[in-house]
Structure formats: structure tokens, C-alpha cells
Amino acid sequence: MNERIAMADPIDPDVKQHGATRRAALGLLFGTPLLGACAGVQSALTGNGSQQASGPQQQPQSVGTGQVKVGLILPLSAAGNAGVAAQSMKNAAEMALAEFQNPNLQLLIKDDAGNAQGAQQGAQQALDEGAEIILGPLFAASVPAAAQLTRARGIPMIAFSTDSSVAGRGVYLLSFLPESDVTRIIDYASGIGKRSYAALLPENAYGNVVEAAFKQEVSRKGGRVVAFEKYGSDRSNAVRNVAQALGSADALFLADDGDAVVGVAEALTAAGANLKRVQLLGTGLWDSPRVFGSAAMQGGLYAAPDPAGFRAFSGRYNTKYGRQPVRTATLAYDAVALVAALARTQGAQKFSAEVLTNPSGFAGIDGLFRFRADGSNQRGLAVMRVASGGGQPVAGSPKSFGA
């Protein structure tokens, strides 16, 4: 089996019962990949990457000569960042195929132009050509359109959207879900004795997802939320209310992209909050030079994949293609490496729900991951500390999923 995708360590039977890089990955939640500077977080969860009304003219394209056919749907002809991300992900998929030893796969590559009709057209063609599993699409609005066809055929899909509402019944998401960040950082905070939480979140799609996960996880850990506010374009009232309540909190959860979260921290300081007396907590969107350069954010903790995996992958990618990959390229790499490993080791049941939702999970470029029965995923994330030179690991990513 490929050394980079393997079954994770089996769970003991007794315990069975994301800076520019991370923003690029989580940017898919809002419709268009964020490849460089911060983008706004007001877009809808189900946004598309292209305004085209119809699917592209498909040119047959396949890579590999194996017997197991795998559809790969990406917005290759979409304008702007979406097309750039798609090309990088296609490269990564082909790289995974090349690095896997003698894979029995043939990738059927389809261009959906970043819209639902294109995704449906691409899925139809891949299925007609014999695809046993579909990888993609990238955008939330495209997933249900393609899933109508895959479900009718009983064919599973591993999509790359970060909108967990499109998962379920044969549709699994291999992406960076905000819920995983929240679970990891609140679990860690609880483990170091934090019990009383204040939170200040953006009033947008990302903030809504994070809010639900935050409140659920704090409750599950026996903590309490002593102050909670959300902000839009005018954050003055929300900042003032949280600043006044911080005296009864031992942790402050801020979840926004790099530029915005630094602005929030500075506004809290201006409102009289002493951020040094509470533990700042955040998500992988903090992985940003703006955050690392902020005096107010120093010492803050956030959840993110261990960066070592992406660094190694990026080096190999750069050697092969002469440029740096987008952050989401690892998703395509891991998806192809996973199906190659399953095709080699799991026989006729290789893409069954039972195999795909193995509770032990799989080890990929960004660490451990597993699919849940509802199609969402869980990732084994590291905890990082904000420092002037960049994120510093405080707690490594787990090597296996425990209870």
C-alpha cells in the first residue's frame, strides 16, 4: 500500500464505543477558492465558481491504464481562482497516480466549469464510461446535481466541498471542515483547564457553522459560554459587549480570516479588554502572516493540520511542475491515493460504505482522517501557537482515532 495513504492504526476494541494556505482550503466553503489575499466571508455556502449556465463541451481525458475507473470532476475551465485551483488539484491527482506503485486505476477527468449543470454532465459521462467511484466536484452547489446520478447508480462520491450540508447517503466530503477545527481546539482548551468561554464570530455562513460547533463542543466538555456575540460590518457593539464580559472568561474564541481577526483583537484591546489574561482560541483561518505579525494575537492557539505534511508534498509538487500547489491540492492527491489503496487491498467491497467509513480512518498528506456515516469527516489536527515567526506546534496531530 502507498506509504502516504494507509489504513490508520486499528482502534482498540475497548474504545470503539486554515493563513493563506488554510484560508485557501476553507475558502471553498464560500464558493470560490481563496488563493492569496483574504477574501470576504459574506458569500453564500452554496456559491459557484462560475456564472456559466451550461456545462462545458467535454473532451475525453483519461490518465492511467488500470482496470478500476475513477471519475474526477473539477472546474478546469472556470474563470479566475477556481480554474487555477482545479488545475493544481488535477496535477496533484496525476502525481498521486504516478507516486503510487503500479496502481490499478484509470482516472476519467471531467471539467464541470464550476457549475451544477457541468458537474451533472461530467458525472453522467464518467458513469457511462464505467466509473466505480466519483472524486469531486469542488463546489457545494455542484455536489447535489452530480449526486443525483451517482446515488441512482449506487456509486459513491468523495467530494471536496466544505459545506457539510451536501454530504450524506453515499456522498463523503474529503475537505477541511470548520467543525473539525472547533472540536480540536475546544477539546485542547478543556484539557488545559479552560471552562468559561467568550466568543466573537462573524455574521456569515462560516460564522454560523462555527457557532453551532462551538456551542455543542463547549457543552459536551462541561464548559459554559459567558459571552457570545456576532458582528457584521459594524462590530462596535459586539466588541464592547464581549470586552465587558471578559472578566468572567478564561478563554476567548475568535474565528475569522487573518485580516479580520486581527482587527477584532485590536478593537477589543481598544475597548479595554486585556487579552493577555485570557487564552485566545481560533481555527485554521488564523494560519496567516497577518496573525503571526500581530502583537495582540501572540500566544493564541488554533487548530490546523500539521504543516510538515504539506511542506513535503509542496516540495515534490514544485519539483514536478515548477510551481507551488494551491492548498487544496492535497485533497485531490489524498483522494486518488486512497482509492488506489482501497482498489489494491479491499477486493470487491473496495468502495463500499463499510470500507469508506472504517472507524480507524486513513493517513494522508494532512494527517489522519476518516469519513463519518453521514458523509462528513473527522481530521486529526495539530494545535498551533501564534508566534512572530509563524505557527509553532503545541500538540501534535493524533496517530490514531481514540474513543
ZAVEXKE-547498 format. One line per 3 residues: number of its first residue (from 1); their letters; for each residue y negated, x, z negated of C-alpha. Coordinates in nm, 2 decimals, always signed. Example, Ala and Ser with C-alpha at 12.3 -4.5 7.8 and 13.67 -1.06 7.14 Angstrom:
<rs>
1	as	+0.45 +1.23 -0.78  +0.11 +1.37 -0.71
</rs>
This chain:
<rs>
1	mne	+0.00 +0.00 +0.00  -0.35 +0.12 +0.07  -0.48 +0.32 -0.22
4	ria	-0.81 +0.12 -0.21  -0.66 -0.23 -0.23  -0.37 -0.28 -0.45
7	mad	-0.23 -0.53 -0.69  -0.40 -0.48 -1.02  -0.21 -0.38 -1.33
10	pid	+0.01 -0.67 -1.43  -0.12 -0.87 -1.72  +0.08 -0.86 -2.04
13	pdv	+0.27 -1.19 -2.06  +0.14 -1.25 -2.41  -0.22 -1.25 -2.29
16	kqh	-0.19 -1.46 -1.97  -0.27 -1.78 -2.19  -2.70 -0.67 -0.76
19	gat	-3.17 -0.31 -0.67  -3.18 -0.32 -0.31  -2.81 -0.28 -0.30
22	rra	-2.73 -0.56 -0.53  -3.02 -0.78 -0.40  -2.87 -0.74 -0.05
25	alg	-2.54 -0.89 -0.17  -2.69 -1.17 -0.38  -2.94 -1.24 -0.11
28	llf	-2.66 -1.43 +0.07  -2.70 -1.70 -0.19  -3.03 -1.79 -0.04
31	gtp	-2.91 -1.78 +0.33  -3.03 -1.45 +0.47  -2.91 -1.11 +0.36
34	llg	-3.18 -0.90 +0.19  -3.15 -0.56 +0.34  -3.46 -0.39 +0.20
37	aca	-3.76 -0.51 +0.01  -3.74 -0.81 -0.22  -3.74 -1.14 -0.05
40	gvq	-3.84 -1.47 -0.21  -3.59 -1.66 -0.40  -3.71 -2.01 -0.32
43	sal	-3.48 -2.07 -0.02  -3.20 -2.32 -0.04  -2.85 -2.24 -0.14
46	tgn	-2.72 -2.37 +0.19  -2.97 -2.19 +0.42  -2.86 -2.05 +0.75
49	gsq	-2.93 -1.71 +0.90  -3.02 -1.85 +1.24  -3.20 -2.16 +1.38
52	qas	-2.98 -2.18 +1.68  -2.84 -2.53 +1.73  -2.53 -2.44 +1.91
55	gpq	-2.26 -2.17 +1.89  -2.27 -1.86 +2.10  -2.06 -1.80 +2.41
58	qqp	-1.75 -1.63 +2.27  -1.63 -1.31 +2.43  -1.27 -1.24 +2.33
61	qsv	-1.27 -0.93 +2.10  -0.98 -0.80 +1.90  -0.91 -0.48 +1.71
64	gtg	-0.56 -0.36 +1.63  -0.23 -0.44 +1.78  -0.04 -0.58 +1.48
67	qvk	+0.17 -0.90 +1.47  -0.04 -1.07 +1.19  -0.35 -1.21 +1.34
70	vgl	-0.66 -1.24 +1.13  -0.98 -1.42 +1.22  -1.31 -1.25 +1.13
73	ilp	-1.62 -1.47 +1.16  -1.96 -1.31 +1.13  -2.32 -1.39 +1.26
76	lsa	-2.32 -1.10 +1.50  -2.58 -1.24 +1.74  -2.81 -1.39 +1.47
79	agn	-3.16 -1.26 +1.46  -3.31 -1.02 +1.21  -3.13 -0.91 +0.89
82	agv	-2.84 -1.14 +0.94  -2.73 -0.97 +1.26  -2.78 -0.63 +1.11
85	aaq	-2.56 -0.72 +0.81  -2.30 -0.87 +1.04  -2.27 -0.55 +1.25
88	smk	-2.24 -0.34 +0.93  -1.97 -0.57 +0.80  -1.78 -0.56 +1.13
91	naa	-1.79 -0.18 +1.12  -1.66 -0.19 +0.77  -1.37 -0.42 +0.87
94	ema	-1.27 -0.19 +1.15  -1.30 +0.11 +0.91  -1.06 -0.06 +0.67
97	lae	-0.81 -0.12 +0.95  -0.84 +0.25 +1.06  -0.80 +0.38 +0.70
100	fqn	-0.50 +0.16 +0.61  -0.18 +0.34 +0.70  -0.02 +0.16 +1.00
103	pnl	-0.15 -0.19 +0.93  +0.04 -0.48 +1.10  -0.29 -0.66 +1.17
106	qll	-0.49 -0.77 +1.47  -0.85 -0.87 +1.40  -0.98 -1.16 +1.61
109	ikd	-1.36 -1.11 +1.58  -1.58 -1.42 +1.64  -1.96 -1.45 +1.65
112	dag	-2.09 -1.76 +1.48  -2.46 -1.68 +1.54  -2.53 -1.77 +1.18
115	naq	-2.49 -2.14 +1.21  -2.24 -2.41 +1.13  -2.15 -2.51 +1.49
118	gaq	-2.09 -2.14 +1.58  -1.86 -2.10 +1.27  -1.66 -2.40 +1.37
121	qga	-1.63 -2.29 +1.72  -1.52 -1.94 +1.61  -1.27 -2.08 +1.37
124	qqa	-1.12 -2.31 +1.63  -1.08 -2.02 +1.87  -0.93 -1.79 +1.61
127	lde	-0.68 -2.06 +1.50  -0.59 -2.14 +1.86  -0.52 -1.76 +1.91
130	gae	-0.28 -1.76 +1.62  -0.49 -1.65 +1.32  -0.29 -1.68 +0.99
133	iil	-0.60 -1.64 +0.77  -0.97 -1.65 +0.84  -1.22 -1.40 +0.69
136	gpl	-1.58 -1.53 +0.68  -1.82 -1.70 +0.75  -2.11 -1.54 +0.58
139	faa	-2.35 -1.83 +0.51  -2.29 -2.12 +0.28  -2.37 -2.39 +0.54
142	svp	-2.12 -2.24 +0.78  -1.82 -2.24 +0.54  -1.75 -2.62 +0.52
145	aaa	-1.78 -2.65 +0.90  -1.51 -2.39 +0.96  -1.31 -2.51 +0.66
148	qlt	-1.26 -2.85 +0.81  -1.04 -2.68 +1.07  -0.86 -2.43 +0.85
151	rar	-0.76 -2.69 +0.60  -0.63 -2.92 +0.87  -0.40 -2.64 +0.98
154	gip	-0.31 -2.52 +0.63  -0.47 -2.18 +0.69  -0.66 -2.01 +0.40
157	mia	-1.01 -1.88 +0.43  -1.17 -1.59 +0.25  -1.55 -1.65 +0.30
160	fst	-1.84 -1.42 +0.20  -2.09 -1.68 +0.07  -2.22 -1.66 -0.28
163	dss	-2.26 -2.03 -0.32  -1.96 -2.13 -0.53  -2.00 -2.50 -0.44
166	vag	-1.84 -2.43 -0.10  -1.52 -2.29 -0.25  -1.21 -2.48 -0.32
169	rgv	-0.88 -2.60 -0.17  -0.79 -2.31 +0.05  -1.14 -2.16 +0.06
172	yll	-1.18 -1.85 -0.15  -1.50 -1.65 -0.20  -1.50 -1.28 -0.19
175	sfl	-1.86 -1.22 -0.28  -2.08 -1.12 -0.57  -2.12 -1.44 -0.77
178	pes	-2.41 -1.47 -1.02  -2.17 -1.63 -1.27  -1.97 -1.31 -1.30
181	dvt	-2.29 -1.11 -1.39  -2.38 -1.36 -1.66  -2.03 -1.37 -1.81
184	rii	-2.01 -1.00 -1.83  -2.35 -0.93 -1.98  -2.33 -1.21 -2.24
187	dya	-1.97 -1.10 -2.33  -2.10 -0.75 -2.38  -2.41 -0.86 -2.58
190	sgi	-2.19 -1.07 -2.81  -1.96 -0.77 -2.86  -2.25 -0.57 -2.99
193	gkr	-2.36 -0.84 -3.23  -2.62 -1.04 -3.04  -2.62 -1.41 -3.14
196	sya	-2.96 -1.56 -3.08  -3.08 -1.57 -2.72  -3.41 -1.64 -2.55
199	all	-3.41 -1.68 -2.17  -3.68 -1.69 -1.90  -3.55 -1.78 -1.55
202	pen	-3.69 -1.86 -1.21  -3.71 -2.23 -1.10  -3.50 -2.19 -0.78
205	ayg	-3.14 -2.21 -0.66  -3.04 -1.87 -0.81  -3.20 -1.96 -1.14
208	nvv	-3.01 -2.29 -1.15  -2.68 -2.12 -1.11  -2.76 -1.86 -1.36
211	eaa	-2.89 -2.12 -1.61  -2.56 -2.31 -1.61  -2.35 -2.00 -1.65
214	fkq	-2.58 -1.86 -1.93  -2.57 -2.17 -2.14  -2.20 -2.21 -2.10
217	evs	-2.13 -1.85 -2.19  -2.36 -1.83 -2.49  -2.19 -2.15 -2.63
220	rkg	-1.84 -2.01 -2.56  -1.93 -1.70 -2.76  -2.06 -1.89 -3.05
223	grv	-2.43 -1.79 -2.99  -2.74 -2.01 -2.98  -3.03 -2.04 -2.74
226	vaf	-3.35 -2.03 -2.95  -3.59 -2.04 -2.65  -3.53 -2.13 -2.28
229	eky	-3.79 -2.16 -2.01  -3.80 -2.17 -1.63  -4.10 -2.07 -1.42
232	gsd	-4.23 -2.14 -1.07  -4.54 -1.99 -0.90  -4.73 -2.03 -1.23
235	rsn	-4.54 -1.87 -1.51  -4.81 -1.86 -1.78  -4.69 -2.15 -1.99
238	avr	-4.32 -2.04 -1.97  -4.41 -1.68 -2.06  -4.63 -1.79 -2.36
241	nva	-4.36 -2.02 -2.50  -4.09 -1.75 -2.49  -4.32 -1.48 -2.62
244	qal	-4.40 -1.70 -2.92  -4.03 -1.77 -2.99  -3.90 -1.41 -2.96
247	gsa	-3.93 -1.36 -3.33  -3.61 -1.56 -3.39  -3.42 -1.40 -3.10
250	dal	-3.22 -1.07 -3.09  -3.17 -1.08 -2.71  -3.38 -1.18 -2.41
253	fla	-3.22 -1.28 -2.08  -3.42 -1.23 -1.77  -3.26 -1.30 -1.43
256	ddg	-3.48 -1.24 -1.12  -3.52 -0.97 -0.85  -3.67 -0.64 -0.92
259	dav	-4.04 -0.71 -0.85  -4.04 -1.05 -1.02  -3.85 -0.95 -1.33
262	vgv	-4.09 -0.65 -1.39  -4.38 -0.89 -1.35  -4.23 -1.12 -1.61
265	aea	-4.17 -0.84 -1.85  -4.53 -0.72 -1.82  -4.66 -1.07 -1.86
268	lta	-4.45 -1.11 -2.18  -4.60 -0.79 -2.32  -4.95 -0.90 -2.23
271	aga	-4.88 -1.23 -2.42  -4.80 -1.03 -2.73  -4.42 -1.00 -2.71
274	nlk	-4.27 -0.68 -2.85  -3.98 -0.63 -2.60  -3.86 -0.32 -2.79
277	rvq	-3.74 -0.53 -3.08  -3.50 -0.74 -2.86  -3.23 -0.64 -2.63
280	llg	-3.32 -0.72 -2.27  -3.03 -0.85 -2.07  -3.01 -0.92 -1.70
283	tgl	-2.80 -0.95 -1.38  -2.72 -0.72 -1.09  -3.06 -0.81 -0.93
286	wds	-3.20 -0.55 -1.17  -3.04 -0.27 -0.96  -3.38 -0.18 -0.82
289	prv	-3.62 +0.12 -0.82  -3.89 -0.11 -0.94  -3.70 -0.20 -1.25
292	fgs	-3.60 +0.17 -1.32  -3.96 +0.27 -1.29  -4.09 +0.00 -1.54
295	aam	-4.17 +0.12 -1.89  -4.12 -0.24 -2.02  -3.76 -0.26 -1.88
298	qgg	-3.63 +0.07 -2.02  -3.32 +0.02 -2.22  -3.24 -0.31 -2.07
301	lya	-2.87 -0.39 -2.00  -2.74 -0.56 -1.69  -2.40 -0.62 -1.52
304	apd	-2.31 -0.48 -1.18  -2.02 -0.32 -1.00  -1.96 +0.05 -1.09
307	pag	-2.18 +0.23 -0.84  -1.92 +0.51 -0.78  -1.71 +0.29 -0.55
310	fra	-1.99 +0.21 -0.32  -2.12 +0.57 -0.31  -1.78 +0.69 -0.20
313	fsg	-1.75 +0.41 +0.06  -2.10 +0.47 +0.19  -2.03 +0.84 +0.24
316	ryn	-1.72 +0.76 +0.45  -1.91 +0.49 +0.65  -2.20 +0.73 +0.72
319	tky	-1.97 +1.00 +0.84  -1.80 +0.75 +1.08  -2.11 +0.55 +1.20
322	grq	-2.40 +0.78 +1.14  -2.59 +0.54 +0.92  -2.58 +0.37 +0.58
325	pvr	-2.39 +0.04 +0.54  -2.55 -0.27 +0.40  -2.44 -0.36 +0.05
328	tat	-2.22 -0.65 +0.17  -2.02 -0.42 +0.40  -1.77 -0.36 +0.11
331	lay	-1.68 -0.73 +0.12  -1.55 -0.71 +0.48  -1.38 -0.38 +0.40
334	dav	-1.20 -0.52 +0.10  -1.11 -0.85 +0.28  -0.94 -0.66 +0.56
337	alv	-0.77 -0.41 +0.33  -0.64 -0.70 +0.11  -0.49 -0.89 +0.39
340	aal	-0.33 -0.57 +0.53  -0.18 -0.50 +0.19  -0.05 -0.86 +0.15
343	art	+0.09 -0.86 +0.50  +0.29 -0.54 +0.42  +0.42 -0.64 +0.07
346	qga	+0.44 -1.02 +0.03  +0.66 -1.14 +0.32  +0.64 -1.49 +0.45
349	qkf	+0.43 -1.61 +0.15  +0.17 -1.33 +0.20  -0.14 -1.57 +0.23
352	sae	-0.01 -1.85 +0.00  -0.23 -1.98 -0.28  +0.02 -1.84 -0.53
355	vlt	-0.02 -1.48 -0.39  -0.40 -1.50 -0.34  -0.46 -1.63 -0.69
358	nps	-0.24 -1.37 -0.86  -0.39 -1.35 -1.21  -0.36 -0.97 -1.21
361	gfa	-0.60 -0.96 -0.92  -0.67 -0.68 -0.68  -0.85 -0.35 -0.69
364	gid	-1.12 -0.30 -0.42  -1.42 -0.08 -0.34  -1.64 -0.25 -0.61
367	glf	-1.36 -0.27 -0.87  -1.13 -0.53 -0.99  -1.15 -0.89 -0.85
370	rfr	-0.93 -1.20 -0.85  -0.96 -1.54 -0.69  -0.95 -1.85 -0.91
373	adg	-0.77 -2.16 -0.82  -1.10 -2.33 -0.75  -1.18 -2.07 -0.48
376	snq	-1.44 -1.88 -0.69  -1.38 -1.53 -0.80  -1.40 -1.31 -1.11
379	rgl	-1.50 -0.95 -1.09  -1.45 -0.67 -1.33  -1.81 -0.54 -1.37
382	avm	-1.96 -0.25 -1.55  -2.26 -0.27 -1.79  -2.55 -0.06 -1.69
385	rva	-2.86 +0.06 -1.89  -3.20 +0.08 -1.73  -3.34 +0.43 -1.73
388	sgg	-3.61 +0.61 -1.54  -3.36 +0.79 -1.32  -3.16 +0.48 -1.23
391	gqp	-2.88 +0.27 -1.39  -2.67 +0.45 -1.64  -2.32 +0.32 -1.72
394	vag	-2.28 +0.19 -2.08  -1.95 +0.02 -2.04  -1.71 +0.08 -1.75
397	spk	-1.55 -0.19 -1.54  -1.21 -0.30 -1.67  -0.89 -0.17 -1.52
400	sfg	-0.71 -0.50 -1.57  -0.79 -0.86 -1.65  -0.70 -0.95 -2.00
403	a	-0.70 -1.27 -2.19
</rs>
